[in-house]
């Protein structure tokens, strides 16, 4: 879909904005929500987060907006440096982009992106949410990373494939409708 560097960066921006919010919600509510409510005695996850003074990260408690911002910076950087360029190359090794139906090729790109970004962002999250109050242990970090990959991969795969990427492509087509129309006419 994106044809130049600017369009790739816009596509990545839209993707990361939606994805980071989905993951913060997923991590707080689905994965850790019951534990947060149990520890604080609150009846809602948001109440539990507020009760403890924010989300535990980097050995301190940060507000949710700071968590979203930190994860956005990491995800956007990784997406532009590794995710987008490498996923296209991986998909191109399996399928010829000119001979393969666009839906199949885009699906291959999405799958490759999830395969690269999920372990990378889970590794960053393992550092970000590491229980530093217990002291640091590399084995604990690696175990936390593996646990996060196991939690995040199915969520990443299905949300990216069936919800986030179709929505991002729709938005992208609306933003760059004129360019897409000009490209179609020139063919």
MOQUI-V590191 format. One record per residue. SS is DSSP state (@ for helix, = for strand, . for the rest). PHI is phi in whole degrees, -180 to 180 (999 if undefined). BURIAL is b if it has 24 or more other C-alpha atoms within 12 Angstrom, else e. Layout:
# MOQUI-V590191
ss=SS phi=PHI burial=BURIAL
ss=SS phi=PHI burial=BURIAL
This chain:
# MOQUI-V590191
ss=. phi=999 burial=b
ss=. phi=-66 burial=b
ss=. phi=-106 burial=e
ss=. phi=-136 burial=e
ss=@ phi=-62 burial=e
ss=@ phi=-60 burial=e
ss=@ phi=-64 burial=e
ss=@ phi=-62 burial=b
ss=@ phi=-69 burial=b
ss=@ phi=-66 burial=b
ss=@ phi=-60 burial=b
ss=@ phi=-63 burial=b
ss=@ phi=-60 burial=b
ss=@ phi=-62 burial=b
ss=@ phi=-59 burial=b
ss=@ phi=-69 burial=b
ss=@ phi=-59 burial=b
ss=@ phi=-69 burial=b
ss=@ phi=-64 burial=b
ss=@ phi=-62 burial=b
ss=@ phi=-63 burial=b
ss=@ phi=-63 burial=b
ss=@ phi=-73 burial=b
ss=@ phi=-64 burial=b
ss=@ phi=-61 burial=e
ss=@ phi=-60 burial=e
ss=@ phi=-65 burial=b
ss=@ phi=-74 burial=b
ss=@ phi=-88 burial=e
ss=@ phi=-82 burial=e
ss=@ phi=-77 burial=e
ss=. phi=-111 burial=b
ss=@ phi=-58 burial=b
ss=@ phi=-63 burial=e
ss=@ phi=-65 burial=e
ss=@ phi=-61 burial=b
ss=@ phi=-67 burial=b
ss=@ phi=-67 burial=e
ss=@ phi=-65 burial=e
ss=@ phi=-93 burial=e
ss=. phi=79 burial=e
ss=. phi=-82 burial=e
ss=. phi=-97 burial=e
ss=. phi=-137 burial=e
ss=@ phi=-66 burial=b
ss=@ phi=-62 burial=b
ss=@ phi=-63 burial=e
ss=@ phi=-67 burial=b
ss=@ phi=-63 burial=b
ss=@ phi=-65 burial=e
ss=@ phi=-62 burial=e
ss=. phi=-87 burial=e
ss=. phi=89 burial=e
ss=. phi=126 burial=b
ss== phi=-102 burial=b
ss== phi=-70 burial=b
ss== phi=-157 burial=b
ss=. phi=53 burial=e
ss=. phi=77 burial=e
ss== phi=-145 burial=e
ss== phi=-103 burial=e
ss== phi=-120 burial=e
ss=. phi=-66 burial=e
ss=@ phi=-58 burial=b
ss=@ phi=-61 burial=e
ss=@ phi=-70 burial=e
ss=@ phi=-63 burial=b
ss=@ phi=-60 burial=b
ss=@ phi=-64 burial=e
ss=@ phi=-62 burial=b
ss=@ phi=-66 burial=b
ss=@ phi=-62 burial=b
ss=@ phi=-61 burial=e
ss=@ phi=-63 burial=b
ss=@ phi=-66 burial=b
ss=@ phi=-65 burial=b
ss=@ phi=-63 burial=e
ss=@ phi=-62 burial=b
ss=@ phi=-61 burial=b
ss=@ phi=-77 burial=b
ss=@ phi=-85 burial=e
ss=@ phi=-117 burial=b
ss=@ phi=-56 burial=b
ss=@ phi=-65 burial=b
ss=@ phi=-67 burial=b
ss=@ phi=-73 burial=b
ss=@ phi=-67 burial=b
ss=@ phi=-65 burial=b
ss=@ phi=-64 burial=e
ss=@ phi=-64 burial=b
ss=@ phi=-65 burial=b
ss=@ phi=-70 burial=e
ss=@ phi=-72 burial=e
ss=@ phi=-94 burial=e
ss=. phi=-124 burial=e
ss=. phi=-83 burial=e
ss=. phi=-60 burial=e
ss=. phi=-80 burial=e
ss=. phi=-101 burial=e
ss=. phi=-94 burial=e
ss=. phi=-57 burial=e
ss=@ phi=-60 burial=e
ss=@ phi=-66 burial=e
ss=@ phi=-66 burial=e
ss=@ phi=-68 burial=b
ss=@ phi=-64 burial=b
ss=@ phi=-64 burial=b
ss=@ phi=-64 burial=b
ss=@ phi=-65 burial=b
ss=@ phi=-60 burial=b
ss=@ phi=-62 burial=b
ss=@ phi=-66 burial=b
ss=@ phi=-63 burial=b
ss=@ phi=-62 burial=b
ss=@ phi=-63 burial=b
ss=@ phi=-91 burial=b
ss=@ phi=-74 burial=b
ss=@ phi=-62 burial=b
ss=@ phi=-65 burial=b
ss=@ phi=-67 burial=b
ss=@ phi=-70 burial=b
ss=@ phi=-66 burial=b
ss=@ phi=-67 burial=b
ss=@ phi=-63 burial=b
ss=@ phi=-65 burial=b
ss=@ phi=-61 burial=b
ss=@ phi=-72 burial=b
ss=@ phi=-62 burial=b
ss=. phi=-102 burial=b
ss=. phi=-62 burial=b
ss=. phi=-77 burial=e
ss=@ phi=-63 burial=e
ss=@ phi=-65 burial=e
ss=@ phi=-91 burial=e
ss=. phi=92 burial=e
ss=. phi=-102 burial=e
ss=. phi=-142 burial=e
ss=@ phi=-62 burial=e
ss=@ phi=-65 burial=e
ss=@ phi=-64 burial=e
ss=@ phi=-61 burial=b
ss=@ phi=-66 burial=e
ss=@ phi=-65 burial=e
ss=@ phi=-63 burial=b
ss=@ phi=-62 burial=b
ss=@ phi=-61 burial=e
ss=@ phi=-61 burial=e
ss=@ phi=-64 burial=b
ss=@ phi=-61 burial=b
ss=@ phi=-64 burial=e
ss=@ phi=-73 burial=e
ss=@ phi=-82 burial=b
ss=@ phi=-60 burial=b
ss=@ phi=-61 burial=e
ss=@ phi=-62 burial=b
ss=@ phi=-62 burial=b
ss=@ phi=-60 burial=b
ss=@ phi=-72 burial=e
ss=@ phi=-69 burial=b
ss=@ phi=-67 burial=b
ss=@ phi=-70 burial=b
ss=@ phi=-106 burial=e
ss=@ phi=-125 burial=e
ss=@ phi=-67 burial=b
ss=@ phi=-65 burial=b
ss=@ phi=-59 burial=b
ss=@ phi=-67 burial=e
ss=@ phi=-63 burial=b
ss=@ phi=-64 burial=b
ss=@ phi=-63 burial=e
ss=@ phi=-62 burial=e
ss=@ phi=-60 burial=b
ss=@ phi=-64 burial=e
ss=@ phi=-69 burial=e
ss=@ phi=-67 burial=e
ss=. phi=-108 burial=e
ss=@ phi=-58 burial=e
ss=@ phi=-64 burial=e
ss=@ phi=-64 burial=e
ss=@ phi=-65 burial=e
ss=@ phi=-65 burial=e
ss=@ phi=-63 burial=e
ss=@ phi=-64 burial=e
ss=@ phi=-65 burial=e
ss=@ phi=-71 burial=e
ss=@ phi=-76 burial=e
ss=. phi=-82 burial=e
